[in-house]
Amino acid sequence: MRRFRRGAPGRNRLVLAAVLFLAFLATFAVDWAVSPSAEAATSSPSASSSASTAPASTGPCAVSPTNGCIRGTILDSERKPASGIAVDVAGPGGFAQTATTDDTGRWSVSVATAGQYTVSVDQGSLPKGQYLTNAADAERKVNATLNANVGQIFQLSDQQGATTADDSSSFSAARAWQQLASGIRLGLLIALASVGLSLIYGTTGLSSFSHGEQVTLGGLLAYVFANQLGWNIWVTGIVVTLLCAATGYLQDAAIWKPLRRRRISLTQLMIVTIGLSIAAQYAFQYFFGASTVRIQQGNPETVTFAGLTLTVQSYVAMAIALVVLVGTGLFLAKTRFGRATRAVSDNPALAAASGIDVDRVIRFVWTLAAGLAGLSGVMLGLVLNGVNWQTGLQLLLLMFASVTLGGLGTAYGALVGSMIIGIVVELTNLVLPGDFKYATALVILILILLFRPQGIFGRAERIG
Amino acid sequence: MDYILNLLSSLTQEALAPTTAAFALAAIGLNVHFGLTGLINMGQAAFLLLGAYGFAISITNGLPFVMAVLVALAVAIVFAVILGIPTLRLRGDYLAIVTISGAEIIRMVGRSSLLTSTTGGSNGIAGSAYRDPFNALSPLPDGTTTILWFSYSNNGVNGWWIRIAAWGLVALFTLVLFLLMRSPWGRVVKAIREDEDAVRSLGKNVYSYKMQALVFGGALGAIAGIIYVLPSSVQPDAMGRSMTFFIWTALILGGAATVFGPVLGAVLFFVVRLFIRTLAGDFIPDSIMNAQQAEQFSYVLVGVALMLLIVFRPQGLLGNKKELTFSV
């Protein structure tokens, strides 16, 4: 235990935290205020003049030395061409044209001068029940050059605000409710993965940076079985979870136990997990490429329940996660082996002295952790409708924030921390665009470390 | 024979590329963090990215070259202080967790579509937007110079001037590192690496020393970032976690806590990877491994090499095992 002070935080730290937080908010506030108004300024002439100009030529645009093309294809949420969508293009010299997507979903505009153009989708012309995936992105600036094509792809989704708020005025109780549900869903899935991370930390003292890849592995294996081989999704889930658990077992047998025998320091072990993480990420890319793959083909059905619209997979995933988490909790609390696990977490030397086979417990923890992470990966892939090589990588950050919030090394802390992080991250979407949602997790992480570094359930001597 | 000569020339060209120099500088910065002070900074790429953004955005907004470099340094220093304040009093892995998260956040915010007007969003900033003031500083006459098989334009985008400047900086900071390690400051931070409590009992302000090391290494990272983007462009996605991990691999390979380790590690990192890629591309048929897979395969090997190195030769090629005990 080093120089960590318990009790009320010092005045300096309070002031500092307040300044940090304000600076953080100010950055967003400025960007928020500047960018939409700037875009609005450029787009308003186009809106007024597009009405007066003649409709765009209907033939597709072809490039030549005297003109360039801005073009794109719009597909609906079922990946079928969406026709009749109006796309406004405004540019230098009062240029304004409106293109309409044809039967193949294509639109194009020919421009005679190079320069910056503003491309905006008329959201009123979207087919019924279709929305832009990212409504904040309805308007884009593109640089067109002569004798060249510039492509712009807009994606549609059948859920409004699937990822991002169109603007802050869309804040409503219904959306907050919906985001809260997404937050609980995300929290449960993070919890599945981070309970394992926390148990590994508790029993071995290791922060495993390769835990995210265990999640990715689950998702990608599910893709192989369910999509490529066409297995039933339930069978896939069970087989993948068992396979992932086996990777945890083998990892401990092949890597971690020999390294513990060699008395390799924790810092070195942590760098080993980083090496493993690099190797795994690029191995995933080697076999699956960099694109996102879908576990289930076809469009997920949605069910509306108590004002919430979620996919069937989401409800099932939430139920499974809840059952598995409660099961894990009961196991740790009630069974003999679970108690042994917690004893090793508390004090490995004492646990060993009282007759607990520490190596066996650790082997079991690795197996359990990898299995839970794999299960989390399968369900994450189903819920988010796709996995790629960095799915787990992105989740790792949230997992670290969760286990730190709950208290490193405490399984229940990881659970509570995950729920809080999941909900906060999703609720951030109400006020900030999607790209910023992970930033909230970092702000929470820094605030916890400033005021209560041991987390909600942790003990002070663990941290300093 | 021609094949071997060609291979050798491309390997040596890779070794002297500005990118290699940028990695060497970043690894020197990380050496100050990890090798000297024992700080586990898992977000070195963020310092490079912040340096690159600070520099490029300042230039595009009309600031002179020197001011732009100062802005880049200032941004990186502020970032180091913000990450350091909550974590440097805690055990080592908290810094690791916070820096890796912080780096990701910087990247995600930088590539956010909301900031497209400033940072260029996920497209980044094209090199032509910020590189002219640097090239204007070149004392070299225009034209192309060939030394042995190295033939570059003197002042071009990726020519002799950037190479001279980059490797000059690497030499300068290697010297600085050498002097630092022998200075009283260097002895204190090395003692912190070995036993923080012992140093504290001697009345030293450990927290302050750690913060100085974090800030100095981060500033080196920012300079590395500027060098990294000058011959190419600012690409937030190219400067993420992977880059941090590669800088770590370079440092551990060369030898943490050594003077020449970071430079040797960075050079070897690029040369060996190019070697693997070239051999795989030339001798393994595309049906088994195409060019892209060869690239990914080389990164898989990087990961495996990192694991093996840290276990079997943690001191790297140049280090002294007794010196680096990884007691953190």
Interface residues (C-beta under 8 A of the other chain):
Chain A: R2 R3 F4 L16 L20 D31 W32 V34 S35 A38 N134 A136 D137 K141 S207 F209 L259 R262 I264 S265 L266 T267 Q268 M270 I271 V272 I274 G275 L276 S277 I278 A279 A280 Q281 Y282 A283 Q285 Y286 L393 Q394 L397 F400 A401 T404 P433 D435 F436 Y438 A439 A441 L442 L445 I446 L449 L450 P453 I463 G464
Chain B: I40 M42 I82 L83 I85 P86 T87 R89 L90 R91 G92 D93 Y94 A96 I97 V98 I100 S101 G102 E104 I105 M108 V109 R111 S112 S113 L114 L115 T116 S117 T118 E196 D197 R200 R241 S242 F245 W248 T249 I252 Q293 Q296 F297 Y299 V300 L301 V302 G303 V304 A305 L306 M307 L308 I310 V311 P314 T325 F326 S327 V328
